[in-house]
Amino acid sequence: MAFRRRTKSYPLFSQEFVIHNHADIGFCLVLCVLIGLMFEVTAKTAFLFILPQYNVSLPTADGETVHYHYGPKDLVTILFYIFITIILHAVVQEYILDKISKRLHLSKVKHSKFNESGQLVVFHLSSVIWCFYVVVTEGYLTNPRSLWEDYPHVYLPFQVKFFYLCQLAYWLHALPELYFQKVRKEEIPRQLQYICLYLVHIAGAYLLNLSRLGLILLLLQYSTEFLFHMARLFYFADENNEKLFNAWAAVFGVTRLFILTLAVLAIGFGLARMENQAFDPEKGNFNTLLCRLCVLLLVCAAQAWLMWRFIHSQLRHWREYWNEQSAKRRVPAAPRLPARLIKRECGYHENGVVKAENGTSPRTKKLKSP
């Protein structure tokens, strides 16, 4: 990993060199962009990487406020923050997770899952705090009607657009990290599934101008996922500690219900009652019956798939638990062994009395006279 003292050198730009130095390479690229801010010739290009683009000044009662909309230049900003995320990923792995895993002495399988959960705990915790702050300051919690009123929500506040860009950068960085972290082949399909699910939902909310609804749904989803990965970390530290898993199991079903309810309320009822129901990509309006049905179908299918996986894993866990309990009941009590007999040269000891092998008392040896 990055920033680690290495005892072995690899050929320059070889496969192992890139894997072990990918964070350092990303740091050099980020440093080049930051140095570009120092010169007037390259400052404009450097700002293209660092700051969100497409800002628009909108008149308000207090004056003018700066808002943003999306465009192709967002890909450049996302690319820059992908490298930032790779660096932060390496820092968390090097200075936190590796030090903890050395003390736990985990197997290879548990070590891989421990690293995965450790990274996601840090990400989900920071995202929950950030998302909650954005939702509260923008007033989306106190006014649920704002989730669909004034649609399309083309112009976004700075913190909303920056949040979405960072979310897309994180989940896009997770794809090359599967290669850099040398994830086992058995784990790659499972991780690809939830990475692609997050990318589709976040990009869909961003591009279809459903950013307000997307923030609420992400807040609910990330809270549940944080609890799950936190429970898994405690389980790796102590296998008898499963209380957090029980709490997560209770919260998981409630979260699915809330997500489905909000999606149906905002898309199925809120947007359906809006007057501007026309397909106009130039103005960012996708409020048509077909688009609403596709979005609802995607959300419902994802939640149903997650619920099916949850029920399947819970049934398998209960089956394994009851098999262990029944196996313990079938094991008979160990028979008591008889008293051990200590043999001697001329007999053995039994209850402190020396007896000969044929049951008679041992004869004493006669001493020869000199």
C-alpha positions as CSV (number, residue, x, y, z in Angstrom):
1,M,0.0,0.0,0.0
2,A,0.9,3.6,-0.2
3,F,3.3,5.3,2.2
4,R,4.6,1.9,3.5
5,R,8.2,1.1,3.9
6,R,9.0,-1.5,1.3
7,T,11.7,-4.1,1.5
8,K,11.3,-5.3,-2.1
9,S,11.5,-3.2,-5.2
10,Y,9.6,-3.9,-8.4
11,P,10.4,-3.0,-12.1
12,L,9.2,0.4,-13.0
13,F,5.6,0.5,-14.3
14,S,5.2,-3.2,-13.9
15,Q,2.0,-4.7,-12.7
16,E,3.2,-5.1,-9.1
17,F,4.8,-1.6,-9.1
18,V,1.4,-0.1,-10.1
19,I,-0.5,-2.1,-7.5
20,H,1.9,-1.2,-4.6
21,N,2.3,2.4,-5.6
22,H,-1.1,3.4,-7.1
23,A,-1.8,5.8,-4.2
24,D,1.6,7.5,-4.6
25,I,1.0,7.8,-8.4
26,G,-2.4,9.4,-7.7
27,F,-0.9,11.7,-5.2
28,C,1.6,12.9,-7.8
29,L,-1.2,13.6,-10.3
30,V,-3.2,15.6,-7.7
31,L,-0.1,17.5,-6.8
32,C,0.4,18.5,-10.4
33,V,-3.1,19.9,-10.5
34,L,-2.6,21.9,-7.3
35,I,0.7,23.3,-8.6
36,G,-1.2,24.4,-11.7
37,L,-3.2,26.8,-9.5
38,M,0.0,28.8,-8.9
39,F,0.4,29.9,-12.5
40,E,-1.9,32.1,-14.4
41,V,-1.6,30.1,-17.6
42,T,-2.7,26.8,-16.1
43,A,-5.0,28.1,-13.3
44,K,-8.1,28.1,-15.4
45,T,-7.5,24.4,-16.4
46,A,-6.7,23.5,-12.8
47,F,-10.0,25.0,-11.6
48,L,-11.7,22.8,-14.1
49,F,-10.5,19.8,-12.1
50,I,-11.1,21.1,-8.6
51,L,-14.3,23.2,-8.6
52,P,-17.8,22.2,-9.9
53,Q,-18.6,23.8,-13.3
54,Y,-21.7,25.3,-14.9
55,N,-22.5,28.0,-12.2
56,V,-25.4,30.3,-12.8
57,S,-26.5,33.4,-10.8
58,L,-30.2,33.3,-9.9
59,P,-32.0,36.4,-8.5
60,T,-33.6,36.0,-5.0
61,A,-35.3,38.2,-2.5
62,D,-32.0,38.8,-0.7
63,G,-30.0,39.3,-3.9
64,E,-28.3,36.7,-6.1
65,T,-27.3,33.2,-5.3
66,V,-25.0,30.9,-7.3
67,H,-26.4,27.6,-8.4
68,Y,-25.1,24.8,-10.6
69,H,-26.3,22.4,-13.2
70,Y,-24.7,19.4,-14.7
71,G,-22.7,18.9,-17.9
72,P,-19.9,17.0,-19.6
73,K,-17.2,19.0,-17.7
74,D,-18.4,17.2,-14.5
75,L,-16.5,14.1,-15.7
76,V,-13.2,16.0,-15.4
77,T,-14.1,17.0,-11.8
78,I,-15.1,13.5,-11.0
79,L,-11.8,12.2,-12.3
80,F,-9.9,14.5,-10.0
81,Y,-11.8,13.4,-7.0
82,I,-11.4,9.7,-7.9
83,F,-7.6,10.2,-7.3
84,I,-8.4,12.0,-4.1
85,T,-10.5,9.1,-3.0
86,I,-7.8,6.6,-3.9
87,I,-5.3,8.5,-1.7
88,L,-7.8,8.6,1.3
89,H,-8.5,4.9,0.8
90,A,-4.8,4.1,1.1
91,V,-4.4,6.3,4.2
92,V,-7.3,4.6,6.0
93,Q,-6.0,1.2,5.0
94,E,-2.4,1.9,6.0
95,Y,-2.8,3.8,9.2
96,I,-6.0,2.3,10.7
97,L,-7.1,-1.0,9.2
98,D,-3.7,-2.7,8.8
99,K,-2.8,-2.0,12.4
100,I,-6.0,-3.3,13.8
101,S,-6.0,-6.5,11.6
102,K,-2.5,-7.4,12.8
103,R,-3.8,-7.6,16.3
104,L,-6.8,-9.7,15.5
105,H,-4.8,-12.4,13.5
106,L,-7.6,-13.0,11.0
107,S,-7.7,-15.6,8.2
108,K,-7.4,-14.5,4.6
109,V,-11.2,-14.6,4.0
110,K,-12.0,-12.6,7.2
111,H,-9.1,-10.2,6.5
112,S,-10.6,-9.3,3.1
113,K,-14.0,-8.8,4.6
114,F,-12.6,-6.8,7.5
115,N,-10.8,-4.4,5.1
116,E,-14.0,-4.0,3.0
117,S,-16.2,-3.3,6.0
118,G,-13.6,-1.0,7.5
119,Q,-13.4,1.2,4.4
120,L,-17.2,1.3,4.1
121,V,-17.7,2.2,7.7
122,V,-15.6,5.3,7.3
123,F,-17.3,6.2,4.0
124,H,-20.9,5.6,5.2
125,L,-20.3,7.5,8.5
126,S,-18.9,10.5,6.7
127,S,-21.6,10.4,4.0
128,V,-24.4,10.1,6.6
129,I,-23.1,13.2,8.5
130,W,-22.6,15.1,5.3
131,C,-25.9,14.1,3.7
132,F,-27.8,14.9,7.0
133,Y,-26.2,18.3,7.1
134,V,-27.2,19.1,3.5
135,V,-30.8,17.8,3.9
136,V,-31.3,19.9,7.1
137,T,-29.7,23.1,5.8
138,E,-31.7,22.9,2.5
139,G,-34.9,22.3,4.3
140,Y,-35.8,19.0,2.6
141,L,-36.7,17.3,5.9
142,T,-39.0,20.0,7.2
143,N,-40.8,20.4,3.9
144,P,-41.4,17.0,2.2
145,R,-43.3,18.7,-0.6
146,S,-40.0,20.2,-1.8
147,L,-39.1,16.7,-3.0
148,W,-41.3,17.1,-6.0
149,E,-42.4,20.7,-6.1
150,D,-40.8,23.0,-8.7
151,Y,-39.6,20.1,-10.7
152,P,-37.3,19.9,-12.6
153,H,-34.6,20.8,-10.0
154,V,-32.1,21.8,-12.7
155,Y,-30.2,24.3,-10.6
156,L,-28.5,22.8,-7.5
157,P,-26.8,24.5,-4.6
158,F,-23.0,24.1,-4.4
159,Q,-23.1,21.6,-1.5
160,V,-25.7,19.4,-3.3
161,K,-23.8,19.2,-6.5
162,F,-20.5,18.7,-4.8
163,F,-22.0,15.9,-2.7
164,Y,-23.2,14.1,-5.8
165,L,-19.8,14.5,-7.6
166,C,-18.0,13.1,-4.6
167,Q,-20.4,10.1,-4.3
168,L,-19.9,9.3,-8.0
169,A,-16.2,9.6,-7.6
170,Y,-16.1,7.2,-4.6
171,W,-18.1,4.4,-6.3
172,L,-16.2,4.8,-9.5
173,H,-12.9,4.5,-7.6
174,A,-14.2,1.3,-6.1
175,L,-13.9,-0.4,-9.5
176,P,-10.1,-0.1,-9.9
177,E,-9.7,-0.8,-6.1
178,L,-10.9,-4.4,-6.8
179,Y,-7.7,-4.8,-8.8
180,F,-5.4,-2.8,-6.5
181,Q,-6.5,-4.6,-3.4
182,K,-6.2,-8.0,-5.0
183,V,-9.8,-9.0,-4.1
184,R,-10.5,-12.7,-4.3
185,K,-12.3,-13.8,-7.5
186,E,-15.2,-15.2,-5.4
187,E,-15.8,-11.8,-3.9
188,I,-15.6,-9.7,-7.1
189,P,-19.2,-10.5,-8.4
190,R,-20.8,-9.6,-5.1
191,Q,-18.9,-6.3,-4.8
192,L,-19.6,-5.5,-8.4
193,Q,-23.3,-5.9,-7.8
194,Y,-23.6,-3.3,-5.1
195,I,-21.1,-0.9,-6.7
196,C,-23.1,-0.9,-9.9
197,L,-26.4,-0.5,-8.0
198,Y,-25.1,2.6,-6.2
199,L,-23.7,4.1,-9.4
200,V,-27.0,3.5,-11.3
201,H,-29.2,5.0,-8.6
202,I,-26.9,8.0,-7.8
203,A,-26.3,8.8,-11.5
204,G,-30.0,8.4,-12.2
205,A,-31.0,10.8,-9.5
206,Y,-28.4,13.3,-10.6
207,L,-29.1,13.2,-14.3
208,L,-32.9,13.0,-14.0
209,N,-32.9,16.0,-11.7
210,L,-34.3,14.0,-8.7
211,S,-31.4,15.2,-6.5
212,R,-33.7,16.0,-3.5
213,L,-35.3,12.7,-3.4
214,G,-32.0,11.0,-4.0
215,L,-30.5,12.7,-0.9
216,I,-33.2,11.4,1.4
217,L,-33.0,7.9,0.0
218,L,-29.2,7.9,0.3
219,L,-29.4,9.0,3.9
220,L,-31.7,6.1,4.8
221,Q,-29.6,3.6,2.8
222,Y,-26.2,4.7,4.2
223,S,-27.5,4.6,7.8
224,T,-28.5,1.0,7.4
225,E,-25.2,0.0,5.7
226,F,-23.2,1.8,8.3
227,L,-24.9,-0.3,11.0
228,F,-24.3,-3.5,9.1
229,H,-20.6,-3.0,8.5
230,M,-20.1,-1.8,12.0
231,A,-21.7,-5.0,13.3
232,R,-19.4,-7.0,11.1
233,L,-16.3,-5.3,12.5
234,F,-17.4,-6.1,16.0
235,Y,-18.1,-9.7,15.0
236,F,-14.5,-10.0,13.7
237,A,-13.2,-8.7,17.0
238,D,-15.4,-11.0,19.0
239,E,-17.4,-13.8,17.3
240,N,-19.8,-14.0,20.2
241,N,-20.9,-10.3,19.7
242,E,-24.0,-10.4,17.5
243,K,-26.1,-7.8,19.1
244,L,-25.5,-5.2,16.4
245,F,-26.5,-7.8,13.8
246,N,-29.9,-8.1,15.5
247,A,-30.3,-4.3,15.5
248,W,-29.3,-4.1,11.8
249,A,-31.9,-6.9,11.0
250,A,-34.6,-4.9,12.6
251,V,-33.6,-1.6,10.9
252,F,-33.1,-3.2,7.5
253,G,-36.8,-4.1,6.9
254,V,-38.0,-0.7,8.2
255,T,-35.6,1.1,5.9
256,R,-36.9,-0.8,2.8
257,L,-40.4,0.2,3.7
258,F,-39.5,3.9,4.1
259,I,-37.6,3.9,0.8
260,L,-40.4,2.4,-1.1
261,T,-43.0,4.7,0.6
262,L,-41.0,7.8,-0.2
263,A,-40.3,6.8,-3.8
264,V,-44.0,6.0,-4.5
265,L,-45.1,9.2,-2.7
266,A,-42.7,11.5,-4.5
267,I,-42.7,9.9,-8.0
268,G,-46.0,8.1,-8.2
269,F,-48.2,10.8,-6.6
270,G,-46.2,14.0,-6.3
271,L,-44.7,14.3,-9.8
272,A,-47.9,12.8,-11.3
273,R,-49.9,15.8,-10.1
274,M,-47.5,18.4,-11.6
275,E,-48.7,20.4,-14.5
276,N,-45.5,20.3,-16.6
277,Q,-45.6,16.6,-17.7
278,A,-43.5,16.7,-20.8
279,F,-40.3,15.1,-22.0
280,D,-37.9,18.0,-22.6
281,P,-34.2,16.9,-22.0
282,E,-33.0,20.5,-22.8
283,K,-34.9,21.9,-19.9
284,G,-34.1,18.8,-17.8
285,N,-37.8,17.7,-17.6
286,F,-38.4,14.0,-17.6
287,N,-41.8,14.0,-15.9
288,T,-43.6,11.6,-18.2
289,L,-45.6,8.5,-17.4
290,L,-42.9,6.2,-19.0
291,C,-40.0,7.8,-17.1
292,R,-41.9,7.7,-13.8
293,L,-42.7,4.0,-14.3
294,C,-39.1,3.2,-15.2
295,V,-37.8,4.9,-12.1
296,L,-40.3,3.3,-9.8
297,L,-39.7,-0.1,-11.3
298,L,-35.9,0.3,-10.8
299,V,-36.3,1.4,-7.2
300,C,-38.8,-1.4,-6.4
301,A,-36.8,-4.0,-8.1
302,A,-33.6,-3.0,-6.2
303,Q,-35.4,-3.0,-2.9
304,A,-37.1,-6.4,-3.6
305,W,-33.7,-7.9,-4.6
306,L,-32.1,-6.6,-1.4
307,M,-35.0,-7.9,0.7
308,W,-34.7,-11.3,-0.9
309,R,-31.0,-11.5,-0.2
310,F,-31.6,-10.5,3.4
311,I,-34.3,-13.1,3.9
312,H,-32.1,-15.8,2.2
313,S,-29.1,-14.9,4.4
314,Q,-31.3,-14.9,7.6
315,L,-32.8,-18.3,6.8
316,R,-29.3,-19.7,6.2
317,H,-28.0,-18.2,9.4
318,W,-30.9,-19.7,11.4
319,R,-30.5,-23.1,9.7
320,E,-26.8,-23.2,10.7
321,Y,-27.7,-22.1,14.2
322,W,-30.3,-24.8,14.7
323,N,-28.0,-27.5,13.2
324,E,-25.3,-26.5,15.7
325,Q,-27.7,-26.7,18.6
326,S,-29.1,-30.1,17.5
327,A,-25.5,-31.4,17.0
328,K,-24.7,-30.4,20.6
329,R,-27.7,-32.2,21.9
330,R,-26.8,-35.5,20.1
331,V,-23.3,-35.7,21.5
332,P,-23.4,-38.3,24.4
333,A,-21.8,-37.6,27.7
334,A,-18.2,-38.9,27.9
335,P,-17.9,-42.2,29.9
336,R,-15.9,-42.0,33.1
337,L,-12.6,-43.8,32.9
338,P,-11.7,-46.3,35.7
339,A,-9.0,-45.5,38.2
340,R,-5.6,-45.7,36.6
341,L,-3.4,-48.4,37.8
342,I,0.3,-47.5,38.3
343,K,2.4,-50.6,37.5
344,R,5.7,-51.3,39.3
345,E,8.4,-53.8,38.8
346,C,6.9,-56.5,41.0
347,G,3.2,-55.5,40.9
348,Y,1.0,-52.5,40.9
349,H,-0.5,-50.1,43.4
350,E,-4.2,-50.2,44.1
351,N,-5.7,-48.0,46.8
352,G,-2.3,-47.4,48.2
353,V,-1.5,-51.2,48.6
354,V,1.1,-52.9,46.5
355,K,-0.2,-56.1,44.9
356,A,1.4,-58.6,42.6
357,E,0.2,-59.2,39.1
358,N,-1.6,-62.5,40.0
359,G,-3.4,-60.9,42.9
360,T,-1.1,-62.2,45.7
361,S,1.1,-60.1,47.8
362,P,4.6,-59.5,46.5
363,R,7.3,-61.6,48.1
364,T,10.1,-59.7,49.7
365,K,13.6,-60.4,48.3
366,K,16.0,-62.2,50.5
367,L,19.3,-60.5,51.1
368,K,22.3,-62.5,50.4
369,S,24.8,-62.8,53.3
370,P,28.3,-61.7,52.5
